[in-house]
Amino acid sequence: MDQVILVCGPAGSGKSTQARSLAEDGYVVLSFDREAWELGRREHPLSDDDATLVHARLKARLTALVAAGENVVVDTSFWSRESRDRYRAVLAPLGVVPVVWYLDVPDDVLLSRLAARAGDGPDDVLVSAGRARSYIDGFERPSDDEGPLRVVRHVCRVEPPR
């Protein structure tokens, strides 16, 4: 069992669903969207200050949980190598090398899932079509040279918008 998993992928890739599945296996889930929701932030993208606050809170909880011997999954887009490296840097002094789980989902599926959202909760944040496209286009796929990587390919049908 990997002690820390960084679930990585654009909005709509299924990160929160994957994290919940790992929670059934005993992982503690740390979610960017849930943390933002608890702070009253309902729209994305967050301001730089709010995003920094959310990541600071996640990193503090992550280090405390890892120090206590817990297995943890971090659910955020990790859209850039730099964002993934920041979490690796937090974990390095604890002797932990996280495993990145990249959720590889076709663009049409991502866009369909996002179009079907209702904004009902932290795992259902509304993302406009234009914003969704920019998230997809700006996403930096993780590569093997970053460290441990698991690519999770989803075979799924496209759901029609609600």
C-alpha positions in Angstrom: 0.0 0.0 0.0 1.4 3.4 -1.0 1.5 5.8 2.0 0.6 8.8 -0.1 -1.2 9.0 -3.4 -1.6 12.2 -5.4 -4.7 11.8 -7.6 -4.1 13.9 -10.7 -6.2 15.0 -13.6 -8.3 17.8 -15.1 -11.7 18.8 -13.7 -14.2 16.0 -14.5 -11.6 13.2 -14.6 -13.0 11.3 -11.6 -10.4 12.3 -9.0 -13.0 12.6 -6.2 -14.6 9.3 -7.1 -11.2 7.6 -7.2 -10.3 9.1 -3.8 -13.5 7.8 -2.3 -12.7 4.4 -3.6 -9.3 4.6 -1.9 -11.0 5.7 1.3 -12.8 2.3 1.3 -9.3 0.8 1.4 -8.3 2.8 4.5 -6.9 6.0 3.0 -7.6 9.4 4.5 -8.9 11.7 1.8 -7.7 15.3 1.6 -9.7 17.2 -1.0 -8.9 20.7 -2.4 -12.6 21.2 -3.4 -13.9 20.1 0.0 -11.5 22.3 1.8 -12.5 25.3 -0.4 -16.2 24.5 0.1 -15.7 24.5 3.9 -14.2 28.0 3.5 -17.2 29.1 1.6 -15.6 29.2 -1.8 -18.1 27.9 -4.3 -16.7 29.1 -7.7 -13.6 28.2 -9.5 -11.0 29.1 -10.1 -10.2 30.3 -6.6 -8.2 33.5 -6.2 -4.5 33.0 -5.8 -4.8 33.9 -2.1 -7.6 31.4 -1.5 -5.8 28.7 -3.4 -2.6 29.3 -1.3 -4.7 29.0 1.9 -6.4 25.8 0.8 -3.0 24.2 -0.2 -1.4 25.3 3.1 -4.3 23.7 5.1 -4.0 20.5 3.0 -0.2 20.3 3.4 -0.5 20.8 7.2 -3.0 18.0 7.5 -1.0 15.8 5.2 2.2 16.1 7.2 0.3 15.5 10.5 -1.4 12.4 9.0 1.8 11.0 7.5 3.7 11.6 10.8 0.9 9.6 12.5 1.4 6.7 10.1 -1.8 7.2 8.1 -2.2 6.4 4.4 -3.4 9.5 2.6 -4.8 10.4 -0.8 -4.7 14.0 -1.9 -7.5 14.9 -4.3 -6.6 18.0 -6.4 -5.9 18.6 -10.1 -2.1 18.7 -9.7 -2.4 20.3 -13.1 1.4 21.1 -13.4 4.6 19.3 -12.6 5.4 22.3 -10.3 2.2 21.7 -8.3 3.1 18.0 -7.9 6.7 18.9 -7.0 5.4 21.2 -4.2 3.7 18.3 -2.5 6.8 16.0 -3.1 8.9 18.7 -1.3 6.5 18.7 1.7 6.8 14.9 2.0 10.6 14.5 1.3 11.6 15.5 4.9 9.3 12.7 6.2 11.0 10.2 3.9 7.8 9.6 1.8 7.8 9.5 -2.0 4.2 9.9 -3.2 2.8 8.0 -6.1 1.0 10.0 -8.7 -2.2 8.4 -10.0 -3.0 10.2 -13.3 -6.6 9.7 -14.4 -6.4 9.6 -18.2 -9.9 10.4 -19.5 -10.9 11.5 -23.0 -11.7 15.2 -23.5 -15.2 14.5 -24.6 -15.9 12.5 -21.4 -14.4 15.3 -19.3 -16.5 18.0 -21.0 -19.7 15.9 -20.8 -19.2 15.3 -17.1 -18.6 18.9 -16.4 -21.7 20.0 -18.5 -23.8 17.6 -16.3 -22.8 19.2 -13.0 -25.4 21.0 -10.9 -23.2 22.8 -8.4 -24.7 20.8 -5.5 -21.5 20.3 -3.5 -17.7 20.3 -3.4 -17.4 17.4 -5.8 -19.9 19.0 -8.2 -18.5 22.5 -8.6 -19.7 24.2 -11.8 -17.2 24.7 -14.5 -18.1 26.6 -17.7 -17.3 25.1 -21.1 -14.7 27.7 -21.8 -13.0 27.2 -18.4 -13.1 23.5 -18.8 -11.4 23.8 -22.2 -8.7 26.0 -20.7 -8.2 23.4 -17.8 -7.7 20.6 -20.4 -5.4 22.6 -22.6 -3.3 23.9 -19.7 -2.9 20.5 -18.0 0.6 19.1 -17.9 0.5 15.3 -18.0 2.8 13.7 -15.5 5.7 11.7 -16.8 7.8 8.7 -15.5 10.8 11.0 -14.9 8.9 12.7 -12.0 8.8 9.6 -9.9 6.4 6.8 -9.2 3.4 7.1 -11.6 0.3 5.1 -12.2 -1.8 5.9 -15.2 -5.5 5.0 -14.7 -7.3 4.9 -18.0 -11.0 5.1 -17.8 -13.2 3.4 -20.3 -16.6 5.0 -19.9 -19.5 6.2 -22.0 -20.3 9.9 -22.4 -23.3 10.9 -20.3 -25.7 13.3 -21.8 -26.0 16.7 -20.0 -28.8 16.9 -17.5 
